[in-house]
Amino acid sequence: MNFSTDSSDRDLLLKEARDLRSRQRIPEALAVLARLEGLYPRFSRLFQERGHCHVLLRNAPAAIDALREAVRLNPTLPASWDMLEQLYRLQGDAAQAAAAERQLSTLRQLPPEVVVAHSLLADGDLPSAEEVIRDYLRKDPDNVGSLRLLARIRKERDAPEEAETLLKSVLDRAPDYHAARLDYAMVLLQQQKHLRARQEAEHLLGHDPHNRDYLKQYGAACIGLGDHEPVIDLYETLLAGQPQSGAEVADLRLWRANALKITGRQQEAILDYRAALAARPDYGVAWFSLANLKTYRFTDDDVARMRAAECGPDVQEMDRVYLCFALGKALEDRGDYEASWQYYERGNAVRRGASRYRPEGAESCAERLKQVFTADFFAARAGWGVADAAPIFILGLPRSGSTLIEQILASHSRVEGTQELTEIDRYVGELCGRDPDCGLPLRPEALLRLSARDAQQLGERFLAETHTYRRLGKPFFIDKMPNNFWHIGLIHLILPRSIIIDVRREPMACGFSNLKQLFGGANQEFSYGVDHVARHYRAYLDLMRHWEEVLPGRVLRAPYEDVIEDLEGSARRMLEHCGLPFEAACLTFHETRRSVRTPSSEQVRQPIGREGLEQWRHYAPWLTPLRDTLGDALMRYRD
């Protein structure tokens, strides 16, 4: 996730430092730059300015260190390369001077506008970078390097579809432009187009089979497709290859550990998470990943190290978030619920501050969906779509027990579990657009324009695009994306015989479980505030009631508490709804060997337990606002 920065404040501080340097007040200028680094540690031009200051102080080693950091963050700083060349020559380092001269020469061969746009992009000045490069492209519209740069800017500005189109046009003009193809694969991956992303990575590896960036891209695409076993060896190969930085070692160990965890090899995963922390002790995501196993217990030394890292002056904001959630879990396991809540609350506050989510957007979306998907809408479109009963959609709110339901059903000999598939949500985004603040359908009324042929083609497209996840050849497969509860109308329209199961959990338990869970990327943005969680739960209830009114009996409700209290009765009921005979293996679901990607991956590999039913009560003193905002949802969730 990209955390926002106020570039105007940043640039004012840089200007202040430059003014002080121009008046020979170097110590004061360096003090301002130190403040600036504390606020914006990846701002390349502050390090360039620091280099200028140390040059005036005749401190060549300090100047070189500052300028090297500047060009590491932003390789398109001609002034930094120029100063580095001169400083290296003064130090007698001819090789480094020649390298800096080559970099400077390369930049001087580029149009000045392109260099400026690159530099602005590196420092996160996206609107200015886009304005500069678009102006240049009006003069030179077929410049593939500039088109690629524009695509990178659009990707960073959350317009991956436009970036994909631009990069496709670049590759049409220059098929051997490998850097653009790598960008193209990354944009495809960002949009969950995993198969095409892997195909592009394979194309690149055909030209350079040992390229580390290509191999990493291939691994990421495999993970998106659910192919976790191959990447375990791939990451081990990368680790055994050329020397890497501590940060790269930490990343590769983390990625390998994640794949090991998903495939059920927990002890090996723990060793790799530990290896990631050995390479980078303040690596917040590695600490959180250990906590996210749910079954791992931290030592006293672990807790002390995490606390020290979390309050460290140099910790990155997202590392702090990860550490807060990890500490919340560690202290919860020790029964120190007050301290645990303080960390959960702190992590949620930081995460919420970086999010654009607003509950009004979700509530408005629910109302618009009700207006579009009426009983008359469905009556007029009866018989549309593809009459294929293979898909089983398990949906509801996250942290409601959907992974448990998936594991029970995937233990049946005729059902294949896949993962949280993104196809339905992607179709909705293509058809309706997305609300920029919550990611939900912006114009659901666009679905009124769908024809019978459109619905048929969308159903066929879903079955074709999800085929790659179906490796066992079983007649039924599960899509466990919880957010599909928003899209039940479209699912019914294009796949009228599909099976839909709504997993519902008691609102206080569900709400607390979301508040203590840090989700990956920009997923489940509603979950980082008590008010947001409660209002999202209420919107979910309202929309599910609507689906029952306009599509009576279409969705089977599976209350989580009923599954815990009566596993066999619940399993029989769900299997009957799917048209499947009962199999005893569904009751020993924890013995089923399969990849599980969700935060409950380790819990569903154990026999069923009651711990989750009352866990929230330990935090009751701090959850009164959640209860108050949920209101009558505390009773009507069983209606």
ZADREN-884904 format. One record per residue (C-alpha): residue number from 0; residue in three letters; x, y, z. Coordinates in Angstrom, 2 decimals. Each point is the difference from the previous one (the first is absolute). Layout:
seq	type	xx	yy	zz
NUM	Ala	X	Y	Z
...
END
This chain:
seq	type	xx	yy	zz
0	Met	0.00	0.00	0.00
1	Asn	1.21	3.50	-0.76
2	Phe	-0.06	2.31	3.00
3	Ser	-0.71	3.59	-0.95
4	Thr	2.43	2.82	0.58
5	Asp	-0.45	3.74	-0.10
6	Ser	2.48	0.99	-2.69
7	Ser	-0.58	3.71	0.60
8	Asp	1.28	-0.28	3.60
9	Arg	2.85	-2.18	-1.17
10	Asp	1.06	2.45	-2.71
11	Leu	-0.21	2.95	2.40
12	Leu	2.42	-1.72	2.36
13	Leu	2.35	-0.74	-2.89
14	Lys	-0.16	3.65	-1.09
15	Glu	0.76	1.09	3.57
16	Ala	3.11	-2.21	0.04
17	Arg	1.15	1.33	-3.38
18	Asp	-0.46	3.60	1.15
19	Leu	2.03	-0.66	3.13
20	Arg	2.77	-1.61	-2.07
21	Ser	0.07	2.97	-2.37
22	Arg	0.59	2.22	3.04
23	Gln	2.81	-2.30	1.19
24	Arg	-2.02	-1.11	3.06
25	Ile	0.90	-3.63	-0.59
26	Pro	-0.62	-1.50	3.48
27	Glu	-3.52	1.47	0.01
28	Ala	-0.59	-1.30	-3.53
29	Leu	1.08	-3.50	1.07
30	Ala	-2.33	0.19	3.01
31	Val	-2.94	0.80	-2.30
32	Leu	0.99	-2.89	-2.27
33	Ala	0.07	-2.35	3.01
34	Arg	-3.57	1.05	0.82
35	Leu	-0.93	-0.50	-3.64
36	Glu	1.48	-3.52	-0.02
37	Gly	-2.02	-0.88	3.09
38	Leu	-3.18	0.93	-1.85
39	Tyr	0.90	-1.13	-3.52
40	Pro	2.83	-2.56	0.18
41	Arg	-0.27	-0.92	-3.71
42	Phe	0.19	3.56	-1.37
43	Ser	3.05	-0.09	-2.26
44	Arg	0.52	3.73	-0.33
45	Leu	0.54	0.44	3.74
46	Phe	3.04	-2.29	-0.31
47	Gln	1.21	1.94	-3.03
48	Glu	-0.28	3.19	2.03
49	Arg	1.86	-1.64	2.87
50	Gly	2.75	-0.85	-2.47
51	His	0.22	3.67	-0.99
52	Cys	0.35	0.96	3.68
53	His	2.80	-2.47	0.66
54	Val	1.83	1.15	-3.12
55	Leu	0.03	3.51	1.48
56	Leu	1.26	-1.47	3.28
57	Arg	2.76	-1.77	-2.02
58	Asn	-1.15	-3.34	1.41
59	Ala	0.34	-2.15	-3.10
60	Pro	-0.88	-3.41	1.62
61	Ala	-3.22	1.40	1.49
62	Ala	-0.86	1.69	-3.29
63	Ile	0.54	-3.25	-1.91
64	Asp	-2.19	-1.94	2.46
65	Ala	-2.83	2.52	-0.36
66	Leu	0.22	0.12	-3.78
67	Arg	0.15	-3.79	-0.33
68	Glu	-3.22	-0.21	1.98
69	Ala	-1.53	2.67	-2.23
70	Val	0.70	-1.94	-3.19
71	Arg	-1.01	-3.29	1.60
72	Leu	-3.43	1.46	0.62
73	Asn	-0.09	1.93	-3.26
74	Pro	2.48	-0.93	-2.76
75	Thr	-1.10	2.97	-2.12
76	Leu	1.72	2.79	1.94
77	Pro	2.63	1.48	-2.35
78	Ala	1.36	2.37	2.62
79	Ser	0.66	-2.88	2.42
80	Trp	1.82	-2.07	-2.62
81	Asp	2.02	3.07	-1.02
82	Met	1.10	0.66	3.57
83	Leu	0.73	-3.70	0.57
84	Glu	2.27	-0.11	-3.06
85	Gln	1.98	3.01	1.23
86	Leu	0.23	-1.26	3.57
87	Tyr	1.16	-3.47	-1.06
88	Arg	2.71	1.57	-2.18
89	Leu	1.17	2.11	2.92
90	Gln	0.12	-3.17	2.12
91	Gly	2.00	-1.79	-2.69
92	Asp	-2.74	-2.58	-0.69
93	Ala	0.15	-0.13	-3.80
94	Ala	-2.34	-2.98	-0.38
95	Gln	-2.83	1.58	1.99
96	Ala	0.57	3.33	-1.73
97	Ala	-0.32	-1.69	-3.41
98	Ala	-3.21	-1.76	1.10
99	Ala	-1.51	3.30	1.13
100	Glu	1.09	1.62	-3.27
101	Arg	-1.77	-2.75	-1.99
102	Gln	-3.21	0.54	1.94
103	Leu	0.22	3.74	-0.58
104	Ser	0.67	-0.51	-3.70
105	Thr	-3.06	-2.25	-0.31
106	Leu	-2.21	2.62	1.63
107	Arg	1.37	2.74	-2.28
108	Gln	-1.02	-2.01	-3.05
109	Leu	-3.62	-0.02	1.12
110	Pro	-2.40	2.90	-0.64
111	Pro	0.07	2.29	3.06
112	Glu	-3.78	-0.39	0.48
113	Val	0.37	-3.77	0.27
114	Val	2.75	0.33	2.62
115	Val	-2.13	2.43	2.00
116	Ala	-3.05	-2.27	-0.17
117	His	2.07	-3.01	1.12
118	Ser	1.36	2.01	2.91
119	Leu	-3.45	1.21	1.06
120	Leu	-1.33	-3.56	-0.14
121	Ala	2.84	-1.27	2.18
122	Asp	-0.87	2.58	2.66
123	Gly	-3.73	-0.71	-0.17
124	Asp	-0.98	3.26	-1.72
125	Leu	-2.45	-1.85	-2.22
126	Pro	-2.25	2.81	-1.30
127	Ser	3.00	2.11	-1.00
128	Ala	1.77	-2.99	-1.56
129	Glu	-3.09	-0.84	-2.05
130	Glu	-0.43	3.59	-1.15
131	Val	3.64	0.21	-1.16
132	Ile	0.00	-3.30	-1.90
133	Arg	-3.38	0.60	-1.64
134	Asp	1.26	3.37	-1.24
135	Tyr	3.03	-1.73	-1.46
136	Leu	-2.08	-2.74	-1.66
137	Arg	-1.97	2.63	-1.87
138	Lys	3.25	0.76	-1.84
139	Asp	1.18	-3.60	-0.29
140	Pro	-3.07	-2.28	0.29
141	Asp	1.76	-3.20	-1.13
142	Asn	2.86	0.12	2.49
143	Val	-0.30	-3.42	1.63
144	Gly	2.20	0.91	2.96
145	Ser	-2.22	2.95	0.83
146	Leu	-3.16	-2.06	-0.47
147	Arg	1.42	-2.55	2.41
148	Leu	0.75	2.79	2.48
149	Leu	-3.58	1.28	-0.29
150	Ala	-1.28	-3.54	0.64
151	Arg	2.12	-0.24	3.15
152	Ile	-1.41	3.30	1.21
153	Arg	-3.58	-1.09	-0.71
154	Lys	0.64	-3.24	1.88
155	Glu	1.22	1.95	3.01
156	Arg	-3.10	2.22	-0.25
157	Asp	-2.26	-3.06	0.38
158	Ala	-0.94	-0.24	-3.67
159	Pro	1.34	-3.49	-0.83
160	Glu	-2.45	-0.53	-2.88
161	Glu	1.35	3.06	-1.80
162	Ala	3.57	-1.05	0.80
163	Glu	-0.73	-3.41	-1.52
164	Thr	-1.33	1.59	-3.20
165	Leu	3.03	2.28	-0.30
166	Leu	2.47	-2.84	0.52
167	Lys	-1.82	-2.19	-2.51
168	Ser	0.41	2.79	-2.56
169	Val	3.72	0.25	0.85
170	Leu	0.49	-3.74	-0.53
171	Asp	-1.93	0.13	-3.28
172	Arg	2.57	2.54	-1.17
173	Ala	3.05	-1.59	1.66
174	Pro	-0.54	-3.71	0.82
175	Asp	3.59	-0.39	1.27
176	Tyr	-0.26	2.87	2.51
177	His	0.51	-2.32	2.97
178	Ala	-0.20	2.67	2.69
179	Ala	-3.45	0.98	-1.31
180	Arg	-1.06	-3.65	-0.09
181	Leu	1.02	-0.40	3.62
182	Asp	-2.09	3.07	0.89
183	Tyr	-2.87	-1.52	-2.01
184	Ala	0.22	-3.25	1.98
185	Met	-0.01	1.96	3.25
186	Val	-3.10	1.97	-1.00
187	Leu	-1.78	-3.21	-0.97
188	Leu	0.91	-1.48	3.36
189	Gln	-1.29	3.10	1.79
190	Gln	-3.37	-0.57	-1.67
191	Gln	-0.05	-3.67	1.04
192	Lys	0.51	-1.15	-3.61
193	His	2.35	-2.68	1.20
194	Leu	0.04	-2.35	-2.97
195	Arg	0.87	2.75	-2.49
196	Ala	2.59	1.40	2.43
197	Arg	1.66	-3.41	0.18
198	Gln	-0.03	-0.31	-3.78
199	Glu	1.80	3.35	-0.30
200	Ala	2.56	-1.10	2.61
201	Glu	0.56	-3.23	-1.91
202	His	0.56	2.05	-3.18
203	Leu	2.65	2.06	1.80
204	Leu	1.67	-3.08	1.48
205	Gly	0.25	-1.39	-3.51
206	His	2.41	2.85	-0.74
207	Asp	1.82	0.02	3.34
208	Pro	-0.73	-3.10	2.13
209	His	2.14	1.10	2.95
210	Asn	-1.27	3.58	0.34
211	Arg	-0.94	0.47	3.64
212	Asp	-2.75	2.54	-0.66
213	Tyr	-1.62	-2.28	-2.57
214	Leu	0.19	-2.97	2.37
215	Lys	-1.59	2.01	2.81
216	Gln	-2.79	1.10	-2.31
217	Tyr	-0.56	-3.60	-1.09
218	Gly	-0.15	-1.07	3.65
219	Ala	-2.53	2.70	0.88
220	Ala	-2.23	-1.05	-2.90
221	Cys	0.22	-3.66	1.07
222	Ile	-1.10	0.97	3.49
223	Gly	-2.95	1.91	-1.45
224	Leu	-1.01	-3.15	-1.88
225	Gly	0.29	-2.13	3.13
226	Asp	3.18	-1.79	-1.18
227	His	1.92	0.24	3.27
228	Glu	2.17	-3.11	-0.10
229	Pro	2.20	1.12	-2.94
230	Val	0.83	3.38	1.54
231	Ile	1.41	-1.59	3.14
232	Asp	2.90	-1.36	-2.04
233	Leu	0.14	3.10	-2.21
234	Tyr	0.58	2.29	3.00
235	Glu	2.58	-2.39	1.40
236	Thr	1.84	0.17	-3.33
237	Leu	-0.06	3.80	0.10
238	Leu	1.35	-0.05	3.55
239	Ala	2.83	-2.27	-1.06
240	Gly	0.90	2.22	-2.95
241	Gln	1.95	3.24	-0.16
242	Pro	0.57	1.92	3.23
243	Gln	-3.04	1.98	1.05
244	Ser	-0.62	2.92	2.29
245	Gly	-1.45	-0.65	3.43
246	Ala	-3.31	1.41	-1.22
247	Glu	-0.14	-2.42	-2.96
248	Val	0.87	-2.97	2.20
249	Ala	-2.77	1.03	2.40
250	Asp	-2.52	0.28	-2.84
251	Leu	0.90	-3.37	-1.53
252	Arg	-0.10	-1.76	3.36
253	Leu	-3.39	1.59	0.71
254	Trp	-1.44	-1.03	-3.38
255	Arg	1.30	-3.55	0.40
256	Ala	-1.42	-0.20	3.52
257	Asn	-3.41	1.14	-1.26
258	Ala	-0.02	-2.77	-2.60
259	Leu	1.03	-2.57	2.61
260	Lys	-2.76	1.17	2.33
261	Ile	-2.66	-0.19	-2.71
262	Thr	1.01	-3.57	-0.88
263	Gly	-0.18	-1.08	3.65
264	Arg	3.74	-0.16	0.77
265	Gln	-0.23	2.20	3.07
266	Gln	3.24	-0.85	1.77
267	Glu	2.04	0.67	-3.13
268	Ala	-1.91	3.24	-0.46
269	Ile	0.91	1.11	3.52
270	Leu	3.68	-0.62	-0.71
271	Asp	-0.16	2.19	-3.11
272	Tyr	-1.91	2.77	1.78
273	Arg	2.75	-0.10	2.64
274	Ala	2.65	0.14	-2.74
275	Ala	-1.73	3.07	-1.45
276	Leu	0.21	1.67	3.43
277	Ala	3.66	-0.93	0.32
278	Ala	0.61	1.86	-3.26
279	Arg	-2.15	2.96	1.02
280	Pro	-0.88	0.13	3.74
281	Asp	-2.65	2.75	-0.33
282	Tyr	-1.79	-1.71	-2.91
283	Gly	-3.55	0.59	1.17
284	Val	-1.72	-2.28	-2.51
285	Ala	2.11	-2.99	1.12
286	Trp	-0.93	0.57	3.65
287	Phe	-3.64	0.35	-1.03
288	Ser	0.16	-3.15	-2.14
289	Leu	1.07	-2.00	3.04
290	Ala	-2.91	1.47	1.95
291	Asn	-2.35	-0.66	-2.92
292	Leu	0.67	-3.73	0.28
293	Lys	-2.41	0.34	2.97
294	Thr	1.63	-3.01	1.66
295	Tyr	3.50	1.47	0.48
296	Arg	1.03	1.25	3.45
297	Phe	2.62	2.74	0.45
298	Thr	2.74	-0.08	2.64
299	Asp	0.70	2.80	2.48
300	Asp	2.99	0.97	-2.11
301	Asp	-2.18	0.15	-3.12
302	Val	-2.44	2.36	1.70
303	Ala	2.81	2.23	1.25
304	Arg	1.55	0.17	-3.48
305	Met	-3.34	0.83	-1.63
306	Arg	-0.73	2.72	2.54
307	Ala	3.41	1.55	-0.56
308	Ala	-0.39	-0.13	-3.77
309	Glu	-3.53	1.44	0.06
310	Cys	1.03	3.13	1.88
311	Gly	3.30	0.42	-1.83
312	Pro	0.57	3.39	-1.65
313	Asp	0.86	-1.49	-3.42
314	Val	-2.79	-2.57	-0.32
315	Gln	-2.01	0.29	-3.21
316	Glu	-3.69	0.71	0.40
317	Met	-1.20	-3.33	-1.40
318	Asp	2.55	-1.89	2.10
319	Arg	-1.46	1.74	3.05
320	Val	-3.50	-1.13	-1.00
321	Tyr	1.15	-3.61	-0.39
322	Leu	1.82	0.12	3.34
323	Cys	-3.06	1.40	1.77
324	Phe	-2.20	-2.84	-1.20
325	Ala	2.67	-2.57	0.82
326	Leu	0.36	1.42	3.51
327	Gly	-3.76	0.05	0.41
328	Lys	-0.11	-3.73	-0.72
329	Ala	3.05	-0.78	2.15
330	Leu	-1.45	1.81	3.02
331	Glu	-3.46	-1.47	-0.60
332	Asp	1.51	-3.49	0.21
333	Arg	1.51	1.00	3.37
334	Gly	-3.33	1.25	1.37
335	Asp	1.14	3.64	0.16
336	Tyr	-3.14	1.20	-1.76
337	Glu	0.27	3.69	0.82
338	Ala	3.51	0.33	-1.44
339	Ser	-1.03	-2.22	-2.90
340	Trp	-2.94	2.27	-0.84
341	Gln	2.23	3.06	0.16
342	Tyr	2.21	-1.48	-2.73
343	Tyr	-2.93	-1.14	-2.12
344	Glu	-1.50	3.48	0.33
345	Arg	3.30	1.71	-0.86
346	Gly	0.52	-2.15	-3.09
347	Asn	-3.57	0.57	-1.15
348	Ala	0.33	3.77	0.47
349	Val	3.09	0.21	-2.20
350	Arg	-1.54	-2.28	-2.63
351	Arg	-3.28	1.93	0.03
352	Gly	1.84	3.30	-0.39
353	Ala	1.54	-1.24	-3.25
354	Ser	-3.31	-1.25	-1.43
355	Arg	-2.60	1.76	-2.14
356	Tyr	-2.78	-2.29	1.20
357	Arg	-3.20	1.68	1.17
358	Pro	-2.99	-2.02	1.26
359	Glu	-2.42	2.28	-1.84
360	Gly	1.30	-1.41	-3.27
361	Ala	-0.86	-3.58	0.96
362	Glu	-3.41	1.00	1.33
363	Ser	-0.79	1.94	-3.17
364	Cys	1.14	-2.92	-2.15
365	Ala	-2.34	-2.36	1.83
366	Glu	-2.94	2.33	-0.68
367	Arg	0.86	0.32	-3.69
368	Leu	0.27	-3.78	-0.34
369	Lys	-3.46	-0.39	1.52
370	Gln	-1.43	2.43	-2.52
371	Val	1.52	-1.88	-2.95
372	Phe	-0.50	-3.60	1.05
373	Thr	-3.74	-0.23	0.59
374	Ala	-2.25	-3.04	-0.23
375	Asp	-1.27	1.37	-3.34
376	Phe	3.61	0.25	-1.25
377	Phe	0.56	-3.71	0.58
378	Ala	-3.43	-1.05	-1.26
379	Ala	0.64	1.77	-3.31
380	Arg	3.36	-1.78	-0.35
381	Ala	-0.94	-3.52	1.05
382	Gly	2.02	-2.61	-1.84
383	Trp	2.94	2.28	-0.76
384	Gly	3.61	-1.01	0.52
385	Val	1.70	-3.39	0.04
386	Ala	-1.87	-2.88	1.66
387	Asp	3.07	-1.54	1.63
388	Ala	-0.16	-1.09	3.64
389	Ala	3.76	-0.42	0.42
390	Pro	0.81	3.27	1.86
391	Ile	-0.59	0.15	3.74
392	Phe	0.22	3.58	1.30
393	Ile	0.79	0.26	3.72
394	Leu	-0.46	3.61	1.02
395	Gly	-0.80	2.37	2.87
396	Leu	2.17	2.26	2.12
397	Pro	3.66	-0.90	0.53
398	Arg	0.87	-1.75	3.27
399	Ser	-3.44	-1.68	0.09
400	Gly	1.13	-3.60	-0.42
401	Ser	0.01	-0.26	-3.77
402	Thr	3.38	-1.80	-0.04
403	Leu	-1.44	-2.64	2.32
404	Ile	-3.03	-0.49	-2.27
405	Glu	2.28	-0.22	-3.03
406	Gln	2.18	-2.61	1.70
407	Ile	-3.04	-2.09	0.95
408	Leu	-1.40	0.02	-3.53
409	Ala	3.42	-0.42	-1.66
410	Ser	0.42	-3.22	2.00
411	His	-2.77	-1.50	-2.15
412	Ser	1.20	-2.21	-2.84
413	Arg	-1.93	2.01	-2.62
414	Val	0.96	3.53	1.13
415	Glu	3.22	1.90	-0.64
416	Gly	1.04	2.93	2.14
417	Thr	1.82	2.75	-1.91
418	Gln	0.46	3.39	1.67
419	Glu	-1.55	3.47	0.24
420	Leu	-0.50	0.54	-3.71
421	Thr	-0.16	3.55	-1.32
422	Glu	-1.76	-0.56	-3.32
423	Ile	-3.53	1.04	1.03
424	Asp	1.22	3.19	1.64
425	Arg	2.07	0.80	-3.08
426	Tyr	-3.01	-0.40	-2.29
427	Val	-2.00	2.34	2.22
428	Gly	2.79	2.57	-0.13
429	Glu	0.11	-0.20	-3.79
430	Leu	-3.76	0.41	-0.33
431	Cys	-0.80	2.45	2.80
432	Gly	3.21	1.82	0.85
433	Arg	1.24	0.26	3.59
434	Asp	-0.67	2.45	2.78
435	Pro	3.47	1.50	0.65
436	Asp	-0.61	0.05	3.75
437	Cys	-1.20	-3.57	0.56
438	Gly	0.64	-1.93	-3.23
439	Leu	-3.64	-1.10	-0.30
440	Pro	-2.16	0.31	-3.15
441	Leu	-0.38	3.65	-0.91
442	Arg	-2.80	-0.26	-2.57
443	Pro	-1.87	-3.31	0.50
444	Glu	-2.74	1.32	-2.27
445	Ala	2.37	-0.78	-2.88
446	Leu	-0.99	-3.65	0.49
447	Leu	-3.50	0.87	-1.24
448	Arg	1.52	0.27	-3.48
449	Leu	1.26	-3.59	-0.05
450	Ser	-1.61	-2.22	-2.62
451	Ala	-0.69	-3.74	0.23
452	Arg	3.04	-0.55	-2.22
453	Asp	2.15	2.15	2.34
454	Ala	-1.08	-2.07	3.01
455	Gln	0.73	-3.22	-1.87
456	Gln	3.46	1.22	-1.00
457	Leu	0.83	1.15	3.54
458	Gly	-0.99	-3.40	1.40
459	Glu	2.13	-1.75	-2.62
460	Arg	2.86	2.38	0.69
461	Phe	-0.13	-0.74	3.74
462	Leu	0.10	-3.75	-0.59
463	Ala	2.85	0.37	-2.50
464	Glu	2.10	2.38	2.12
465	Thr	-0.40	-2.04	3.19
466	His	0.85	-3.26	-1.75
467	Thr	3.68	0.58	0.66
468	Tyr	-0.66	-0.27	3.77
469	Arg	-1.75	-3.38	-0.40
470	Arg	2.86	-2.50	-0.02
471	Leu	-1.72	-3.08	1.40
472	Gly	-2.75	-0.42	-2.60
473	Lys	-2.79	-0.13	2.58
474	Pro	-3.56	0.92	-1.10
475	Phe	-0.41	2.82	2.58
476	Phe	2.39	2.78	1.01
477	Ile	-0.08	2.70	2.66
478	Asp	0.47	3.75	-0.40
479	Lys	0.51	1.25	3.56
480	Met	0.17	3.75	-0.63
481	Pro	-2.02	1.44	2.93
482	Asn	-0.69	3.31	-1.75
483	Asn	-2.13	-1.78	-2.59
484	Phe	-3.01	0.66	2.23
485	Trp	-0.12	3.37	-1.74
486	His	-0.24	-1.75	-3.36
487	Ile	-2.65	-2.69	0.59
488	Gly	-2.24	1.70	-2.55
489	Leu	2.56	-0.30	-2.78
490	Ile	0.98	-3.53	1.08
491	His	-3.62	-1.15	-0.28
492	Leu	-0.40	1.74	-3.34
493	Ile	3.01	-1.65	-1.67
494	Leu	0.12	-3.31	1.94
495	Pro	-3.60	-0.72	1.05
496	Arg	0.68	-3.57	1.15
497	Ser	3.10	0.81	2.05
498	Ile	-0.09	-0.68	3.73
499	Ile	0.22	2.94	2.42
500	Ile	0.68	-0.38	3.74
501	Asp	-0.02	2.98	2.37
502	Val	2.20	-0.63	3.05
503	Arg	-1.23	2.21	2.81
504	Arg	1.58	0.59	3.39
505	Glu	-1.31	1.69	3.15
506	Pro	0.66	3.74	-0.48
507	Met	2.13	0.69	3.09
508	Ala	2.25	-3.00	-0.67
509	Cys	0.21	0.83	-3.70
510	Gly	0.65	3.69	0.65
511	Phe	2.77	-0.63	2.51
512	Ser	1.61	-2.63	-2.22
513	Asn	0.21	2.55	-2.82
514	Leu	1.41	2.69	2.28
515	Lys	2.85	-2.28	1.06
516	Gln	0.82	-1.15	-3.54
517	Leu	2.33	1.86	-2.33
518	Phe	-0.96	-0.81	-3.59
519	Gly	2.42	0.06	-2.92
520	Gly	0.19	2.86	-2.46
521	Ala	-3.08	2.18	-0.34
522	Asn	-2.39	-2.82	0.95
523	Gln	-2.83	0.38	2.53
524	Glu	0.64	3.68	0.63
525	Phe	-3.11	0.19	2.19
526	Ser	1.68	-2.10	2.71
527	Tyr	2.25	2.64	1.59
528	Gly	-2.54	1.96	2.03
529	Val	-2.74	-0.97	2.46
530	Asp	-2.60	2.24	-1.65
531	His	0.99	-1.20	-3.47
532	Val	-0.24	-3.68	0.98
533	Ala	-3.40	0.40	1.63
534	Arg	-1.50	1.96	-2.89
535	His	1.43	-2.47	-2.53
536	Tyr	-1.58	-2.88	1.91
537	Arg	-3.36	1.78	-0.05
538	Ala	0.29	0.68	-3.75
539	Tyr	0.79	-3.68	-0.53
540	Leu	-3.10	-1.08	1.95
541	Asp	-2.21	2.43	-1.92
542	Leu	1.27	-1.19	-3.37
543	Met	-0.28	-3.69	0.90
544	Arg	-3.59	0.57	1.10
545	His	-0.65	1.61	-3.38
546	Trp	1.46	-2.97	-1.91
547	Glu	-2.28	-2.31	1.97
548	Glu	-3.01	2.16	-0.87
549	Val	0.65	0.13	-3.75
550	Leu	1.58	-3.48	-0.35
551	Pro	-1.75	-2.03	2.72
552	Gly	1.82	-3.19	0.90
553	Arg	2.87	0.73	-2.38
554	Val	2.62	0.40	2.75
555	Leu	0.57	-2.52	2.78
556	Arg	0.93	1.62	3.29
557	Ala	2.62	-1.86	2.06
558	Pro	0.27	1.54	3.49
559	Tyr	3.52	-0.50	1.31
560	Glu	-1.25	-0.74	3.51
561	Asp	-2.23	-2.82	-1.31
562	Val	2.98	-1.60	-1.72
563	Ile	1.97	0.08	3.25
564	Glu	-2.87	-1.44	2.04
565	Asp	-1.16	-2.62	-2.52
566	Leu	2.67	-0.77	-2.58
567	Glu	-1.66	-3.07	-1.49
568	Gly	-3.45	1.56	-0.23
569	Ser	1.41	3.13	-1.63
570	Ala	2.15	-2.01	-2.42
571	Arg	-2.97	-2.12	-1.07
572	Arg	-2.12	3.09	-0.54
573	Met	2.63	1.69	-2.19
574	Leu	0.67	-3.15	-2.02
575	Glu	-3.71	-0.49	-0.57
576	His	-0.22	3.59	-1.27
577	Cys	2.85	-0.80	-2.41
578	Gly	-1.77	-3.15	-1.17
579	Leu	2.80	-2.19	1.39
580	Pro	-0.15	-3.16	2.11
581	Phe	1.41	0.09	3.51
582	Glu	3.62	-1.15	0.42
583	Ala	1.61	-0.53	3.40
584	Ala	3.21	1.66	-1.23
585	Cys	-1.79	3.36	0.34
586	Leu	0.02	-0.51	3.79
587	Thr	3.75	-0.64	0.08
588	Phe	0.70	3.06	-2.14
589	His	3.16	0.78	1.97
590	Glu	1.64	-3.06	-1.54
591	Thr	-0.55	1.23	-3.57
592	Arg	3.28	0.99	-1.65
593	Arg	-0.39	3.07	-2.19
594	Ser	1.33	3.54	-0.34
595	Val	-1.82	2.60	2.13
596	Arg	0.87	3.66	-0.49
597	Thr	-2.18	1.82	2.54
598	Pro	0.91	1.09	3.56
599	Ser	-1.83	-3.10	1.30
600	Ser	2.31	-2.39	-1.88
601	Glu	1.46	-1.63	3.11
602	Gln	-3.23	-0.01	1.98
603	Val	-1.84	-2.10	-2.59
604	Arg	2.78	-2.59	0.20
605	Gln	-1.11	-0.74	3.57
606	Pro	-3.21	-1.58	1.34
607	Ile	-2.88	2.39	0.53
608	Gly	0.13	2.14	3.17
609	Arg	-2.21	2.44	1.89
610	Glu	2.67	2.60	0.79
611	Gly	-1.17	2.48	-2.62
612	Leu	-3.54	0.22	1.36
613	Glu	0.79	1.95	3.15
614	Gln	3.47	1.42	-0.72
615	Trp	-1.33	3.52	-0.42
616	Arg	-1.29	0.10	3.59
617	His	3.56	0.45	1.29
618	Tyr	-0.11	3.39	-1.75
619	Ala	-3.54	0.96	1.00
620	Pro	1.14	3.06	2.02
621	Trp	1.27	1.60	-3.23
622	Leu	-2.71	-1.21	-2.38
623	Thr	-2.98	1.98	1.30
624	Pro	0.12	2.35	-3.04
625	Leu	-0.15	-3.07	-2.27
626	Arg	-3.05	-1.32	1.83
627	Asp	-1.72	3.39	-0.04
628	Thr	0.51	0.54	-3.75
629	Leu	-1.08	-3.54	-0.87
630	Gly	-3.30	0.75	1.74
631	Asp	-2.82	-2.33	-1.02
632	Ala	2.40	-2.00	-2.19
633	Leu	0.91	-1.81	3.22
634	Met	-3.40	-1.67	-0.17
635	Arg	-1.07	0.01	-3.63
636	Tyr	3.11	-1.73	-1.36
637	Arg	-1.87	-3.29	0.63
638	Asp	-3.20	1.16	-1.76
END
